[in-house]
Amino acid sequence: MTAPDAALAEELPLHLPEYLARQRWFAAKGRPVSAVSVAAVTPLVEGSELLLDLCLLRVEFADSPEPDHYQLLLGRRTVPATELEHATIGAVGGHVAYDAMWDPEATRWLLDAIRESRVCGDVRFVPEPGAELPVGMPGRILGVEQSNTSVAYGDKSILKLFRRIAPGLNPDLELHRALRRVGSEQVAGLQGAVEGMLDGQPATLGMLQDFAGNSAEGWAMALASVRDLFAEADLYASEVGGDFAGEAHRLGQTVAVLHSELAEALGTGSRDGAELGTALAARLSVAAAQVPELGEHVAGVRAVYESLSGTIPTQRVHGDLHLGQTLRTPYGWLILDFEGEPSATLAERVQPDSPLRDVAGMLRSFDYAAYHQVARQGASEGEEHQLHQRAEEWATRNRTAFCDGYAVGAGADPREQQTVLKAFELDKAVYEVVYETRSRPTWAPIPLGSIARLVGDSAPSAAR
């Protein structure tokens, strides 16, 4: 990437604070931003009605000397189409600047660039060997933006543009390449990547994969199952038409097979249990200082961490596994998004870890699916108590089914390592409390209740 021209360097930053604050993928909401600038630019399309640049934004903070970097595919037109109004950033250099991931012409250019192995400055568009990519097809943006932005090309390909950029190979791309080498069927096939540079080191900008057509997200399926249970007050979860336990069992098997493939591709290791407990306790101390509501549970959580001992097997894992990272296709489950925990550094996210961290993440997700629905019902106090009981029934049934399936796929039951599994569940729930307190305060009781249950501070139904 090169230094930005005068218009981008001087005019674009004027619009960026307000623009970034509106973006779901901007991870620094709530932090004191002291400056936003354009660190570097790679021109992609020049001399036409569409000006297209890959921009690297530098975001500085008053509470830290370390900046964050975010990627923006910037389009500029004299008169953008009306359907791009919602993506508008502001006036820059006599043009209207906007997020070009919403522009079909721009996303068509990206797909063609990967297929043709184009190089623009130090940005390389790299197809995977043997991958068959669509020709001349515009992209359509998918769903609500999360930490990244994705566009689909018909029913063949999906391109994910990473928004927050760090030096080094993104683990999402790294692990998909490793799984491709061992012929994994638990992930969508990798088709290509966009690679660049940051601070003199290689950086991953995007990746292209097979599009999983006719699929449903695991989170949406789980919520539908909970709604079905709540609508049938006189039936058990096993009797409701939308019972999810069979899918939870199959999903557990899929995750177990994925773990075995990651171990085959990238090897295994180990970690001292006491050292892990010390690290988790340090994270707990930081979280408790930020969220006073954790205070009453700290002693119980710390006791679980202090009970860790012995040697814990490790390998590369997903690192941020939950129902929203899964897709049910007509052929089975697929696992998505291997970037790892969003708040962790890249160095932390690529470290080997226990597969039980992923298992714990899924168990937490079943709790979320059940109790999120309770909060949405808007029931009276008496009705809410009954809903809590129903939610407990659903969560327990599906947590059990997932672990049963994992045991089948792995040949070992994760519940046999109860202390380690509980420690990872607690670590995830503590992280959730901090996140929810900052972003969605009404959801904070869900992880707080789970912590109370896990450390035995109260009965399960009351804890929630």
Solvent accessible surface area in square Angstrom, and as a share of the most:
residue,aa,sasa,rsa
1,M,36,0.16
2,T,81,0.47
3,A,85,0.66
4,P,27,0.17
5,D,76,0.39
6,A,67,0.52
7,A,21,0.17
8,L,2,0.01
9,A,43,0.33
10,E,120,0.54
11,E,65,0.29
12,L,0,0.00
13,P,23,0.14
14,L,141,0.70
15,H,53,0.24
16,L,0,0.00
17,P,73,0.46
18,E,103,0.46
19,Y,4,0.02
20,L,3,0.01
21,A,62,0.48
22,R,121,0.44
23,Q,21,0.09
24,R,119,0.44
25,W,4,0.01
26,F,12,0.05
27,A,68,0.53
28,A,2,0.02
29,K,104,0.44
30,G,87,0.84
31,R,82,0.30
32,P,66,0.42
33,V,62,0.35
34,S,72,0.46
35,A,44,0.34
36,V,16,0.09
37,S,41,0.26
38,V,12,0.07
39,A,42,0.33
40,A,15,0.12
41,V,5,0.03
42,T,3,0.02
43,P,54,0.34
44,L,18,0.09
45,V,28,0.16
46,E,129,0.58
47,G,83,0.80
48,S,59,0.38
49,E,95,0.43
50,L,4,0.02
51,L,35,0.17
52,L,0,0.00
53,D,8,0.04
54,L,2,0.01
55,C,0,0.00
56,L,6,0.03
57,L,0,0.00
58,R,85,0.31
59,V,0,0.00
60,E,60,0.27
61,F,11,0.05
62,A,78,0.60
63,D,87,0.45
64,S,32,0.21
65,P,128,0.80
66,E,120,0.54
67,P,33,0.21
68,D,17,0.09
69,H,18,0.08
70,Y,0,0.00
71,Q,0,0.00
72,L,0,0.00
73,L,0,0.00
74,L,0,0.00
75,G,0,0.00
76,R,20,0.07
77,R,28,0.10
78,T,81,0.47
79,V,120,0.69
80,P,27,0.17
81,A,45,0.35
82,T,106,0.62
83,E,113,0.51
84,L,5,0.02
85,E,121,0.54
86,H,107,0.48
87,A,8,0.06
88,T,45,0.26
89,I,13,0.07
90,G,14,0.13
91,A,67,0.52
92,V,0,0.00
93,G,36,0.34
94,G,74,0.71
95,H,52,0.23
96,V,45,0.26
97,A,0,0.00
98,Y,0,0.00
99,D,3,0.02
100,A,0,0.00
101,M,2,0.01
102,W,75,0.26
103,D,5,0.03
104,P,62,0.39
105,E,80,0.36
106,A,0,0.00
107,T,1,0.00
108,R,82,0.30
109,W,45,0.16
110,L,4,0.02
111,L,0,0.00
112,D,20,0.11
113,A,0,0.00
114,I,0,0.00
115,R,65,0.24
116,E,90,0.40
117,S,58,0.38
118,R,69,0.25
119,V,97,0.56
120,C,23,0.14
121,G,66,0.63
122,D,53,0.27
123,V,0,0.00
124,R,113,0.41
125,F,3,0.01
126,V,36,0.20
127,P,38,0.24
128,E,18,0.08
129,P,107,0.68
130,G,77,0.74
131,A,30,0.23
132,E,157,0.70
133,L,18,0.09
134,P,16,0.10
135,V,113,0.65
136,G,37,0.36
137,M,60,0.27
138,P,54,0.34
139,G,10,0.10
140,R,117,0.43
141,I,39,0.20
142,L,55,0.27
143,G,65,0.63
144,V,111,0.64
145,E,24,0.11
146,Q,97,0.43
147,S,61,0.39
148,N,19,0.10
149,T,2,0.01
150,S,25,0.16
151,V,0,0.00
152,A,1,0.00
153,Y,0,0.00
154,G,30,0.29
155,D,95,0.49
156,K,121,0.51
157,S,0,0.00
158,I,39,0.20
159,L,1,0.01
160,K,17,0.07
161,L,6,0.03
162,F,0,0.00
163,R,0,0.00
164,R,99,0.36
165,I,7,0.04
166,A,37,0.29
167,P,42,0.26
168,G,20,0.19
169,L,76,0.38
170,N,15,0.08
171,P,2,0.01
172,D,0,0.00
173,L,0,0.00
174,E,40,0.18
175,L,1,0.01
176,H,3,0.01
177,R,58,0.21
178,A,1,0.01
179,L,0,0.00
180,R,94,0.34
181,R,164,0.60
182,V,46,0.27
183,G,54,0.52
184,S,17,0.11
185,E,141,0.63
186,Q,29,0.13
187,V,13,0.07
188,A,11,0.09
189,G,29,0.28
190,L,5,0.03
191,Q,12,0.05
192,G,0,0.00
193,A,0,0.00
194,V,5,0.03
195,E,24,0.11
196,G,4,0.04
197,M,70,0.31
198,L,8,0.04
199,D,104,0.54
200,G,67,0.64
201,Q,92,0.41
202,P,92,0.58
203,A,4,0.03
204,T,5,0.03
205,L,2,0.01
206,G,0,0.00
207,M,1,0.00
208,L,0,0.00
209,Q,21,0.09
210,D,61,0.32
211,F,45,0.19
212,A,20,0.16
213,G,27,0.26
214,N,143,0.73
215,S,40,0.26
216,A,42,0.33
217,E,67,0.30
218,G,0,0.00
219,W,56,0.20
220,A,52,0.40
221,M,49,0.22
222,A,0,0.00
223,L,20,0.10
224,A,38,0.29
225,S,5,0.03
226,V,0,0.00
227,R,113,0.41
228,D,58,0.30
229,L,1,0.01
230,F,23,0.10
231,A,82,0.64
232,E,68,0.30
233,A,70,0.54
234,D,124,0.64
235,L,57,0.28
236,Y,148,0.56
237,A,3,0.02
238,S,63,0.40
239,E,96,0.43
240,V,11,0.06
241,G,88,0.85
242,G,23,0.22
243,D,45,0.23
244,F,5,0.02
245,A,10,0.08
246,G,36,0.34
247,E,29,0.13
248,A,0,0.00
249,H,57,0.26
250,R,111,0.40
251,L,0,0.00
252,G,0,0.00
253,Q,59,0.26
254,T,15,0.09
255,V,0,0.00
256,A,2,0.02
257,V,53,0.30
258,L,0,0.00
259,H,6,0.03
260,S,64,0.41
261,E,24,0.11
262,L,0,0.00
263,A,24,0.18
264,E,129,0.58
265,A,25,0.20
266,L,64,0.32
267,G,35,0.34
268,T,103,0.60
269,G,39,0.37
270,S,73,0.47
271,R,70,0.26
272,D,78,0.41
273,G,0,0.00
274,A,56,0.44
275,E,84,0.38
276,L,2,0.01
277,G,5,0.05
278,T,96,0.56
279,A,33,0.26
280,L,2,0.01
281,A,15,0.12
282,A,59,0.46
283,R,93,0.34
284,L,2,0.01
285,S,52,0.34
286,V,91,0.52
287,A,6,0.05
288,A,25,0.19
289,A,89,0.69
290,Q,87,0.39
291,V,3,0.02
292,P,109,0.69
293,E,98,0.44
294,L,1,0.01
295,G,44,0.42
296,E,142,0.64
297,H,13,0.06
298,V,29,0.16
299,A,79,0.61
300,G,24,0.23
301,V,1,0.00
302,R,73,0.27
303,A,58,0.45
304,V,21,0.12
305,Y,3,0.01
306,E,129,0.58
307,S,64,0.41
308,L,6,0.03
309,S,84,0.54
310,G,49,0.47
311,T,100,0.58
312,I,8,0.04
313,P,86,0.54
314,T,9,0.05
315,Q,14,0.06
316,R,24,0.09
317,V,12,0.07
318,H,3,0.01
319,G,22,0.21
320,D,15,0.08
321,L,2,0.01
322,H,59,0.26
323,L,0,0.00
324,G,20,0.19
325,Q,18,0.08
326,T,0,0.00
327,L,35,0.18
328,R,51,0.18
329,T,14,0.08
330,P,84,0.53
331,Y,208,0.79
332,G,21,0.20
333,W,8,0.03
334,L,24,0.12
335,I,0,0.00
336,L,39,0.19
337,D,46,0.24
338,F,1,0.01
339,E,31,0.14
340,G,8,0.08
341,E,26,0.11
342,P,69,0.43
343,S,75,0.48
344,A,19,0.15
345,T,80,0.47
346,L,27,0.13
347,A,68,0.52
348,E,105,0.47
349,R,55,0.20
350,V,43,0.25
351,Q,109,0.49
352,P,67,0.42
353,D,20,0.10
354,S,3,0.02
355,P,27,0.17
356,L,8,0.04
357,R,45,0.16
358,D,1,0.00
359,V,0,0.00
360,A,1,0.01
361,G,3,0.03
362,M,0,0.00
363,L,4,0.02
364,R,2,0.01
365,S,7,0.05
366,F,0,0.00
367,D,0,0.00
368,Y,20,0.08
369,A,0,0.00
370,A,0,0.00
371,Y,8,0.03
372,H,13,0.06
373,Q,7,0.03
374,V,9,0.05
375,A,67,0.52
376,R,163,0.59
377,Q,82,0.37
378,G,71,0.68
379,A,32,0.25
380,S,64,0.41
381,E,156,0.70
382,G,57,0.55
383,E,96,0.43
384,E,71,0.32
385,H,105,0.47
386,Q,87,0.39
387,L,19,0.09
388,H,22,0.10
389,Q,92,0.41
390,R,25,0.09
391,A,0,0.00
392,E,38,0.17
393,E,49,0.22
394,W,3,0.01
395,A,2,0.01
396,T,70,0.41
397,R,83,0.30
398,N,0,0.00
399,R,37,0.14
400,T,59,0.35
401,A,13,0.10
402,F,0,0.00
403,C,3,0.02
404,D,53,0.27
405,G,0,0.00
406,Y,15,0.06
407,A,22,0.17
408,V,96,0.55
409,G,29,0.28
410,A,50,0.39
411,G,70,0.68
412,A,55,0.43
413,D,33,0.17
414,P,3,0.02
415,R,79,0.29
416,E,137,0.61
417,Q,81,0.36
418,Q,87,0.39
419,T,59,0.34
420,V,19,0.11
421,L,3,0.01
422,K,56,0.24
423,A,0,0.00
424,F,2,0.01
425,E,2,0.01
426,L,0,0.00
427,D,4,0.02
428,K,34,0.14
429,A,0,0.00
430,V,6,0.03
431,Y,47,0.18
432,E,17,0.08
433,V,0,0.00
434,V,18,0.10
435,Y,88,0.33
436,E,3,0.01
437,T,53,0.31
438,R,166,0.60
439,S,60,0.39
440,R,81,0.29
441,P,88,0.55
442,T,111,0.64
443,W,48,0.17
444,A,10,0.08
445,P,75,0.47
446,I,13,0.07
447,P,0,0.00
448,L,32,0.16
449,G,3,0.03
450,S,0,0.00
451,I,0,0.00
452,A,9,0.07
453,R,50,0.18
454,L,13,0.07
455,V,30,0.17
456,G,60,0.58
457,D,72,0.38
458,S,48,0.31
459,A,61,0.47
460,P,64,0.40
461,S,39,0.25
462,A,79,0.61
463,A,17,0.13
464,R,35,0.13
